Amino acid sequence: MKNFIAKCTLLSCLGLLYLTAEAQLTLSGQLRMRTEVRNGLGNLTPTGSKAAAFTSQRTRLNIGYKWDKVSFGLSIQDIRVWGQDASSISPADGNRLMLHEGWADITLANKADSSIRFRLVDQLSVKIGRQELSYDDVRLIGNLDWLQQGRRHDMVLVKLLHKGWKVDLGYAFNQNADAFGVTGTSYVPGNIPAYVKNSAGTLVPTPAGIIPLAAGGSAANNSVRNGTPLFTNPPNTNGATQNYKSFASLYISKQFKQTKLSALFFNDHFGKYKIDSITVNGGYVYGRRFVTAGKEDGFDYTGTSSRYTYGLMVNQTIGSGQGFGKVLLQAAYYGQSGKDRDGVSLDAYHYTVSGLYQKGKWSIGPGYDVLSGNDAVSPSGKNNRFDPLYGTPHRHWGYMDYFYVGTGSPVGGLSNLYGKLKYTDTRWSAGLDVHGFWINKDMKKADGTVIGKKLGTEVDVQLSYNLNKITNIELGYSLMKATASMPFAKGQATTDAVADSYRKTSTWFYAMINIRPEWIFPRK
């Protein structure tokens, strides 16, 4: 028996060596630990409250494999906060180990490979499975890498390269389970809180098939559709409180010397719901109950609500970095139409312009973003709030994450005037960002008074140092000086008395170490 085991082990090792020799095998990892001191991150905190401090950790194992016409990628990660688990846990406590990526990329055409008969295009492949999706400056579609959990999609992606053109066509279709007896394709979004307070104030388990009101806004922020209240101030889809049922995407880009043009079309679909309530432990839990089909209360729940996002981005480089230096210009415009996830007609837009001058180790430049919102003084009858889809808002609208993340965003939209300054040396860099935030359209208090449009000023400072080729240390400090309008815009207050109870100066500090070892390198 021992000899048999030894032979099997030897054969396995020889097989692994053979595969490694014949194929491209890579093995890498990541350990990213971040300690934060939060004193108003994401939202203003009540006067007299104390700062929160904690350490979170991401641990990843990445495996890549390429052989002939197939590539395979696997990324396994564990996300946790230090102390979140006891030093000894029971099986009932579960775990936070998850599959971040698991995909295969199959080559269908390659002009450089004579063994492939289909050679009408330079390269064509299909990537299937759980995968990250990132385009351009990750403004609308990104892997959300700053968040320890990151973002990934279960999807199929057809990728085409031909004469410098890049075309990606993607499709995703979500379902809750494959259990026997399940009929139809209705989908209840994920990331629903496990517990919620009922109307009696008791913490109870969230009823199955319902997204509780507490996860989507407050009753004071509801409007009405055919007599049914709607959530008009929920977090955007970046907040991930309502995952899409399905989506189809198209991305096209081309580099023309020092000019890059890119176009994005993204059509995501959301399940239809009705406002419902369930009695749990002596109180009601109100929320969205997703309905398979049919008409109720004069509204048709058949099918899905379909949202369309489309636009163009231009990146222009002037100069080569020598002599005068180099100027990077960017401009983009995106529109949204169709219906939002609440089934309301949508007419929204987002545009951005920026410039960056680089010379030697220094770079400096201004920028301006506008994300449209609903006008409380002159309403259009449609939803005019632009939703920046599934991007990385932390990179664009302030490091303190006050906008377009899980902390919510103003109904009136956002205008962001900013400036960036950065110094980059061989092993270290330092950056300074300053943002001025305004609401894009008028918003009102509960008494009908229009609030001021200026929301606040944010200053972000960042230091980064490469300790060695696999280890980076990063420090950051941010300051938000908010106006009296901020708590109203963020839905934290409806009256002056409540708004005055929030501290208008917020701070945030973090220290992060990022270690990326590579144990097996790809052959050159």
ROPA-840459 format. One line per 2 residues: number of its first residue (from 1); their letters; for each residue x, y, z of C-alpha. Coordinates in Angstrom, 3 decimals. Each point is the difference from the previous one (the first is absolute). Example, Ala and Ser with C-alpha at 12.3 -4.5 7.8 and 13.67 -1.06 7.14 Angstrom:
1 = as = 12.300 -4.500 7.800; 1.370 3.440 -0.660
END
This chain:
1 = mk = 0.000 0.000 0.000; 2.812 2.387 0.914
3 = nf = 1.747 -0.724 -3.305; -3.233 0.683 -1.880
5 = ia = -0.418 3.369 1.747; 3.643 0.876 -0.677
7 = kc = -0.392 -0.862 -3.692; -3.177 2.107 -0.269
9 = tl = 1.736 2.927 1.667; 2.997 -0.322 -2.329
11 = ls = -2.234 -0.194 -3.060; -1.956 3.046 1.183
13 = cl = 3.193 2.000 0.458; 1.290 -1.054 -3.428
15 = gl = -3.355 0.932 -1.536; 0.124 3.399 1.645
17 = ly = 3.550 0.564 -1.225; -1.052 -1.014 -3.521
19 = lt = -2.971 2.370 -0.004; 2.166 2.790 1.361
21 = ae = 2.565 -0.598 -2.726; -2.551 -0.208 -2.829
23 = aq = -2.295 2.787 1.192; 0.144 3.432 1.587
25 = lt = -0.708 -0.419 3.715; -0.048 2.977 2.364
27 = ls = -0.567 0.067 3.732; -0.222 3.220 1.987
29 = gq = -1.651 1.345 3.108; -0.990 3.113 1.871
31 = lr = -0.228 0.976 3.632; -1.464 3.472 0.453
33 = mr = -0.515 1.241 3.536; -1.560 3.401 0.647
35 = te = -0.470 1.754 3.351; -2.509 2.864 0.019
37 = vr = -1.028 2.690 2.476; -3.395 1.262 -1.131
39 = ng = -1.471 3.194 1.347; -2.613 0.805 -2.625
41 = lg = 0.865 -2.212 -2.981; -2.862 -0.228 -2.503
43 = nl = -2.475 1.972 2.124; 0.117 2.697 2.655
45 = tp = 0.020 -1.236 3.583; -2.035 1.340 2.945
47 = tg = 1.641 2.630 2.185; 1.794 -1.635 2.915
49 = sk = 0.386 -3.394 -1.650; 3.353 -1.756 0.176
51 = aa = 2.177 -1.169 -2.873; -0.111 -3.625 -1.161
53 = af = 3.209 -1.989 -0.514; 0.519 -3.443 -1.509
55 = ts = 2.265 -2.103 -2.225; -1.234 -1.907 -3.048
57 = qr = 1.876 -2.564 -2.078; -0.203 -1.449 -3.491
59 = tr = 1.897 -3.224 -0.729; 0.052 -1.268 -3.579
61 = ln = 1.472 -2.929 -1.890; 0.163 0.479 -3.789
63 = ig = 0.633 -2.894 -2.389; 0.459 0.471 -3.743
65 = yk = 0.346 -2.756 -2.581; 0.449 0.240 -3.782
67 = wd = 0.350 -2.924 -2.363; -0.440 0.114 -3.740
69 = kv = -3.256 1.891 -0.691; -1.431 0.121 3.545
71 = sf = 0.790 2.273 2.925; -1.306 -0.628 3.498
73 = gl = -0.111 2.341 2.975; -0.871 -0.627 3.625
75 = si = -0.032 2.483 2.879; -0.989 -1.109 3.487
77 = qd = -0.313 2.609 2.727; -0.793 0.276 3.679
79 = ir = -1.327 3.325 1.321; -0.365 0.781 3.671
81 = vw = 0.335 2.603 2.722; 2.519 -0.839 2.700
83 = gq = -1.903 -1.339 3.015; -3.167 -0.644 -2.013
85 = da = 0.367 -3.655 0.886; 0.844 -1.372 3.403
87 = ss = 3.394 -1.673 0.352; -1.845 -3.319 -0.064
89 = is = -3.206 -0.217 -2.025; -2.614 -2.686 -0.537
91 = pa = -1.154 -1.306 -3.398; -3.228 1.981 0.472
93 = dg = 1.952 3.261 -0.218; 0.693 -0.523 -3.708
95 = nr = 2.884 1.629 -1.834; 0.808 2.824 -2.402
97 = lm = 1.981 -2.025 -2.505; -1.330 0.588 -3.519
99 = lh = 0.807 -0.425 -3.651; 0.924 3.441 -1.311
101 = eg = 0.760 -1.185 -3.529; -0.299 -3.267 -1.856
103 = wa = 0.061 0.204 -3.779; 1.239 -1.562 -3.210
105 = di = 0.978 1.963 -3.122; -0.289 -2.067 -3.201
107 = tl = 1.714 1.248 -3.162; -2.197 -0.299 -3.099
109 = an = 2.121 1.928 -2.495; 3.620 1.162 -0.120
111 = ka = 1.787 1.096 -3.182; 3.339 -0.707 1.633
113 = ds = -0.960 -3.678 0.519; 0.037 -1.987 -3.233
115 = si = -1.738 -2.949 1.670; -3.254 1.992 0.262
117 = rf = -1.964 0.011 -3.240; -2.256 2.955 0.830
119 = rl = 2.234 3.003 -0.657; -2.345 2.758 -1.198
121 = vd = 0.882 2.122 3.040; 3.270 0.508 1.859
123 = ql = -1.238 -1.605 3.199; -3.316 -1.301 1.338
125 = sv = -0.640 -1.722 3.317; -2.795 -0.672 2.467
127 = ki = 0.482 0.335 3.758; -2.510 -1.851 2.163
129 = gr = -0.503 -0.106 3.757; 0.432 2.313 2.975
131 = qe = 2.243 2.899 -1.008; 0.915 3.622 0.591
133 = ls = -1.133 2.584 -2.526; 1.807 3.358 -0.346
135 = yd = -0.073 2.631 -2.735; 1.788 3.325 -0.502
137 = dv = 0.415 1.864 3.310; -2.425 -2.405 1.802
139 = rl = -2.446 2.916 0.294; -3.024 -2.127 -0.952
141 = ig = 1.337 -3.562 -0.255; 2.790 -1.060 2.376
143 = nl = 1.215 -2.690 2.359; -0.472 2.243 3.086
145 = dw = 3.414 -1.110 1.236; 0.131 2.523 2.853
147 = lq = -2.776 -1.933 1.737; 1.522 -3.067 1.586
149 = qg = -2.744 -2.182 -1.496; 0.521 1.399 -3.520
151 = rr = -2.568 -0.566 -2.733; -0.490 -2.790 -2.496
153 = hd = -2.711 -1.169 -2.407; -1.285 -3.461 -0.970
155 = mv = -0.089 0.432 -3.763; 1.085 -0.842 -3.541
157 = lv = 2.336 2.447 -1.776; 0.782 -0.196 -3.725
159 = kl = 3.219 1.904 -0.779; 1.085 1.103 -3.471
161 = lh = 3.207 1.752 -1.110; 0.434 1.094 -3.614
163 = kg = 2.325 2.617 -1.498; 0.229 1.883 3.290
165 = wk = -3.730 -0.137 0.735; -1.123 -1.611 3.243
167 = vd = -3.581 -1.251 0.290; -1.406 -1.722 3.111
169 = lg = -3.505 -1.435 0.093; -1.233 -1.214 3.397
171 = ya = -3.079 -1.691 1.408; -1.066 -1.018 3.511
173 = fn = -3.140 -1.703 1.308; -0.558 -0.416 3.745
175 = qn = -2.145 -2.497 1.861; -0.374 -0.834 3.693
177 = ad = 0.006 -3.800 -0.029; -0.216 -3.148 -2.104
179 = af = -2.289 -1.830 2.438; -2.643 -2.425 -1.246
181 = gv = -3.487 1.458 -0.122; 1.168 3.557 -0.759
183 = tg = -2.000 1.491 -2.867; 0.502 3.193 -1.968
185 = ts = 3.079 2.220 0.084; -0.909 2.579 2.657
187 = yv = 3.095 1.183 1.831; 0.382 1.393 3.503
189 = pg = 3.155 2.155 0.147; 2.838 -1.105 2.256
191 = ni = 1.810 1.839 2.804; -3.166 0.321 2.064
193 = pa = 0.597 0.608 3.739; -0.576 -3.103 2.087
195 = yv = -1.848 1.938 2.722; -2.214 3.089 0.034
197 = kn = -2.107 1.842 2.572; -3.745 -0.454 -0.305
199 = sa = -2.560 2.741 0.665; 0.108 -0.840 3.726
201 = gt = 3.751 0.662 0.092; 0.935 -3.666 0.460
203 = lv = 2.956 -1.423 -1.917; -1.337 -2.921 -2.062
205 = pt = 1.253 -2.198 -2.851; -0.684 1.512 -3.419
207 = pa = -2.964 -1.826 -1.596; 0.829 -2.085 -3.056
209 = gi = -0.526 1.638 -3.388; -0.168 3.571 1.262
211 = ip = 2.431 2.915 0.112; -0.864 1.885 3.205
213 = la = -0.762 3.703 -0.015; 3.018 0.647 2.234
215 = ag = 2.267 -1.215 -2.816; -1.437 2.332 -2.601
217 = gs = -0.780 3.333 1.653; -2.391 1.498 2.521
219 = aa = -3.739 0.470 -0.198; 0.524 3.775 -0.061
221 = nn = 1.799 -0.335 -3.338; -2.702 -2.023 -1.779
223 = sv = -2.036 1.168 -2.977; -2.984 -1.685 -1.632
225 = rn = -0.488 -2.018 -3.186; -3.642 -0.931 -0.664
227 = gt = -0.694 0.302 3.698; 3.064 -2.063 0.913
229 = pl = 2.844 1.671 1.939; 3.440 -0.098 -1.598
231 = ft = 3.511 0.413 1.309; 1.241 3.220 -1.614
233 = np = 3.188 0.296 2.041; 1.566 -3.474 0.062
235 = pn = 3.726 -0.575 -0.365; 0.957 -0.359 -3.656
237 = tn = 0.841 -3.381 -1.495; 3.611 0.475 1.116
239 = ga = -1.453 -0.467 3.495; -0.941 -3.538 -1.140
241 = tq = -3.308 -0.063 1.905; -1.836 -1.029 -3.156
243 = ny = 1.960 -2.170 -2.379; -1.033 -0.133 -3.651
245 = ks = -2.070 -2.877 -1.351; 2.017 0.018 -3.236
247 = fa = 2.065 2.299 -2.190; 1.387 0.318 -3.516
249 = sl = 3.065 2.163 -0.612; 1.980 1.265 -2.975
251 = yi = 3.365 1.762 0.239; 1.945 1.302 -3.021
253 = sk = 3.365 1.797 0.035; 2.738 1.022 -2.429
255 = qf = 3.353 1.733 0.429; 0.822 2.567 -2.692
257 = kq = 3.615 1.033 0.679; -0.377 2.189 3.115
259 = tk = -3.801 -0.072 0.031; -2.139 -2.765 1.489
261 = ls = -3.723 -0.197 -0.734; -2.290 -2.333 1.916
263 = al = -3.740 -0.643 0.002; -2.085 -1.816 2.612
265 = ff = -3.519 -1.413 -0.203; -1.387 -1.713 3.088
267 = nd = -3.538 -1.357 0.285; -0.870 -1.377 3.443
269 = hf = -3.354 -1.459 1.035; -1.650 0.013 3.423
271 = gk = -2.808 -2.127 1.390; -3.328 1.705 0.661
273 = yk = -1.323 0.188 3.544; -2.835 1.275 2.123
275 = id = 0.054 1.542 3.458; -1.138 -2.622 2.479
277 = si = 0.084 -0.783 3.711; 0.381 -3.128 2.091
279 = tv = -0.785 -0.465 3.675; 3.049 -1.233 1.918
281 = ng = 0.150 -0.252 3.804; -2.828 2.429 0.682
283 = gy = 0.982 2.658 -2.538; -0.011 0.701 -3.704
285 = vy = 3.000 -0.197 -2.332; -0.569 2.220 -3.037
287 = gr = 1.940 -0.368 -3.198; 0.198 -0.950 -3.656
289 = rf = -1.510 -3.362 -0.874; 1.022 -1.165 -3.460
291 = vt = -2.893 -1.308 -2.055; 0.264 -2.622 -2.752
293 = ag = -2.759 1.295 -2.287; -3.493 1.409 -0.137
295 = ke = -1.787 3.233 0.802; -0.630 1.370 3.462
297 = dg = -1.209 3.449 1.061; -0.165 1.012 -3.654
299 = fd = 3.682 -0.716 -0.660; 1.379 -2.698 -2.299
301 = yt = 2.769 -2.054 1.645; 0.742 -2.101 -3.095
303 = gt = 3.585 0.136 -1.277; 2.721 2.303 1.275
305 = ss = 0.841 3.703 0.134; 2.639 0.685 -2.653
307 = ry = 2.589 2.776 0.389; 2.296 1.232 -2.784
309 = ty = 3.316 1.754 0.600; 2.069 1.167 -2.959
311 = gl = 2.750 2.483 -0.742; 3.412 0.898 -1.371
313 = mv = 3.374 0.773 1.559; 2.978 1.748 -1.632
315 = nq = 3.520 -0.092 1.424; 2.533 2.275 -1.711
317 = ti = 3.740 0.138 0.712; 1.995 3.083 -1.026
319 = gs = 3.785 -0.255 0.112; 2.293 -2.873 0.863
321 = gq = 1.186 0.923 3.471; 3.275 1.440 -1.248
323 = gf = 0.820 3.711 0.078; -3.278 1.804 0.666
325 = gk = -1.536 -3.112 1.526; -3.287 -1.723 -0.760
327 = vl = -3.665 1.012 0.206; -2.762 -2.578 0.484
329 = lq = -3.518 1.111 -0.898; -3.176 -1.972 0.639
331 = aa = -3.644 0.668 -0.866; -3.016 -2.295 0.184
333 = yy = -3.773 0.166 -0.226; -2.474 -2.722 1.006
335 = gq = -3.768 -0.113 -0.137; -2.570 -2.234 1.694
337 = sg = -3.501 -0.828 -1.228; -2.585 -2.761 0.205
339 = kd = -1.280 -0.734 3.486; 1.814 -0.085 3.314
341 = rd = -0.177 -2.933 2.419; -3.217 1.462 1.447
343 = gv = -1.665 -0.058 -3.427; 0.019 3.813 -0.336
345 = sl = 0.878 1.577 -3.373; 3.624 1.092 0.006
347 = da = 1.684 3.004 -1.628; 3.420 0.740 1.490
349 = yh = 3.538 0.935 -0.997; 3.565 0.195 1.232
351 = yt = 2.927 1.879 -1.502; 3.587 0.537 1.062
353 = vs = 2.950 2.072 -1.227; 3.525 0.020 1.427
355 = gl = 3.564 0.955 -0.805; 3.287 -1.167 1.474
357 = yq = 3.423 1.503 -0.634; 2.965 -2.310 0.596
359 = kg = 3.655 1.038 0.088; 2.665 -2.105 1.588
361 = kw = -1.210 -1.342 3.319; -2.841 2.522 0.368
363 = si = -3.564 0.018 -1.299; -2.739 2.575 0.587
365 = gp = -3.411 0.696 -1.469; -3.675 0.945 0.466
367 = gy = -3.201 -1.854 -0.768; -3.761 0.401 0.071
369 = dv = -2.751 -2.650 0.263; -3.777 0.363 -0.226
371 = ls = -2.478 -2.771 0.830; -3.576 1.125 -0.641
373 = gn = -2.681 -0.082 2.678; -3.676 0.646 0.646
375 = da = -1.099 3.643 0.267; -2.274 0.512 3.020
377 = vs = -1.047 3.472 -1.220; -0.783 -0.922 -3.623
379 = ps = -0.503 -3.779 -0.148; 0.022 -1.570 -3.468
381 = gk = -2.289 -2.930 0.792; 2.849 -2.414 -0.696
383 = nn = 2.912 -1.281 2.028; 2.919 2.276 -0.931
385 = rf = 2.524 -1.545 2.433; 3.021 -1.482 -1.730
387 = dp = 1.194 -3.286 1.479; 3.727 -0.675 -0.644
389 = ly = -0.649 -3.728 -0.419; 2.632 -2.428 1.302
391 = gt = 3.163 2.095 0.111; 2.500 1.143 2.610
393 = ph = -1.395 3.246 1.488; 2.759 0.114 2.638
395 = rh = 2.417 0.975 -2.772; -2.058 2.917 -1.329
397 = wg = -2.285 1.633 2.575; 2.189 0.293 3.078
399 = ym = 1.780 -2.611 2.075; -2.448 0.494 2.867
401 = dy = -2.736 -1.721 -2.045; -2.833 2.448 0.600
403 = fy = -1.494 -0.528 -3.448; -1.146 -2.891 -2.184
405 = vg = 0.985 -2.808 2.322; -1.957 -1.889 2.675
407 = tg = -0.370 3.230 2.016; -2.489 1.450 -2.503
409 = sp = 0.073 2.991 -2.330; -1.937 3.282 -0.341
411 = vg = -3.336 -0.088 -1.809; 1.090 3.269 -1.639
413 = gl = 3.093 -1.582 -1.599; 3.548 1.246 0.408
415 = sn = 2.441 2.571 -1.412; 3.651 -0.608 0.866
417 = ly = 2.731 2.580 -0.659; 3.420 -1.381 0.911
419 = gk = 3.742 0.397 -0.307; 2.744 -2.631 0.282
421 = lk = 3.700 0.316 0.805; 2.392 -2.956 0.105
423 = yt = 3.727 -0.647 0.364; 1.356 -3.414 -1.028
425 = dt = 3.533 -1.193 0.731; 1.626 -3.374 -0.561
427 = rw = -1.246 -1.576 3.230; -2.520 2.439 1.422
429 = sa = -2.748 2.406 -1.014; -2.127 2.702 1.628
431 = gl = -3.348 1.328 -1.155; -2.394 2.817 0.912
433 = dv = -3.589 0.206 -1.273; -2.441 2.826 0.763
435 = hg = -3.724 -0.343 -0.812; -2.815 2.533 0.103
437 = fw = -3.434 -1.656 0.020; -3.363 1.520 -0.977
439 = in = -3.397 -1.535 -0.707; -0.822 0.226 -3.693
441 = kd = -3.728 0.831 0.402; -2.046 1.643 2.755
443 = mk = -1.031 -2.018 3.052; -2.492 0.949 2.713
445 = ka = -0.399 -0.505 3.712; -3.168 -1.555 1.400
447 = dg = -1.492 3.497 0.468; 0.522 0.819 -3.697
449 = tv = 3.062 2.238 0.470; 2.644 -0.408 -2.712
451 = ig = 3.379 -0.970 1.450; 3.316 1.551 -1.057
453 = kk = 1.757 -1.798 -2.839; 3.506 -0.050 1.529
455 = lg = 0.484 -3.290 1.862; 3.597 0.220 1.158
457 = te = 3.713 -0.088 -0.722; 2.118 -3.139 0.280
459 = vd = 3.796 -0.216 0.212; 1.725 -3.366 -0.586
461 = vq = 3.702 -0.603 0.723; 1.724 -3.239 -0.949
463 = ls = 3.527 -1.361 0.482; 1.245 -3.220 -1.587
465 = yn = 3.338 -1.801 0.450; 1.301 -3.169 -1.684
467 = ln = 1.855 -1.838 2.740; 1.157 -2.633 -2.496
469 = ki = -1.181 -1.373 -3.335; -3.012 -1.790 1.539
471 = tn = -0.843 2.212 2.996; -1.643 3.423 -0.029
473 = ie = -0.894 2.170 3.003; -2.648 2.688 -0.386
475 = lg = -1.227 2.713 2.383; -2.978 2.254 -0.546
477 = ys = -1.728 2.859 1.795; -3.213 1.722 -1.095
479 = lm = -1.941 2.991 1.308; -3.589 0.935 -0.868
481 = ka = -1.296 3.484 0.826; -3.732 -0.324 -0.612
483 = ta = -2.655 2.686 -0.174; -3.421 -0.059 1.644
485 = sm = -1.398 -1.406 -3.268; 1.920 -3.283 0.206
487 = pf = -2.267 -1.855 2.490; -3.074 0.994 -2.036
489 = ak = 1.573 -1.081 -3.291; 1.093 -3.348 1.463
491 = gq = -3.440 -0.706 1.514; 1.292 0.169 3.567
493 = at = -2.244 2.943 0.958; -3.371 1.500 -0.924
495 = td = 0.016 2.916 2.484; 2.557 2.609 1.097
497 = av = 0.028 -1.402 3.534; 1.047 -3.432 -1.225
499 = ad = 2.550 1.465 -2.436; 1.581 2.066 2.790
501 = sy = 0.552 -3.170 2.028; 2.613 -1.215 -2.501
503 = rk = 3.648 0.992 0.149; 0.961 1.823 -3.211
505 = ts = 3.728 -0.825 0.130; 0.933 -3.621 -0.704
507 = tw = 3.369 -1.749 -0.166; 1.312 -3.346 -1.137
509 = fy = 3.411 -1.647 0.300; 1.240 -3.311 -1.346
511 = am = 3.232 -1.968 -0.065; 0.249 -2.859 -2.490
513 = in = 2.591 -2.603 -0.872; -0.355 -1.863 -3.289
515 = ir = 2.140 -3.106 -0.597; -0.149 -1.705 -3.421
517 = pe = 2.310 -3.045 -0.171; 0.521 -1.929 -3.258
519 = wi = 1.072 -3.604 0.462; -0.186 -1.246 -3.589
521 = fp = 0.755 2.413 -2.835; -1.175 -0.268 -3.627
523 = rk = 2.680 -1.102 -2.462; 1.287 2.656 -2.391
END
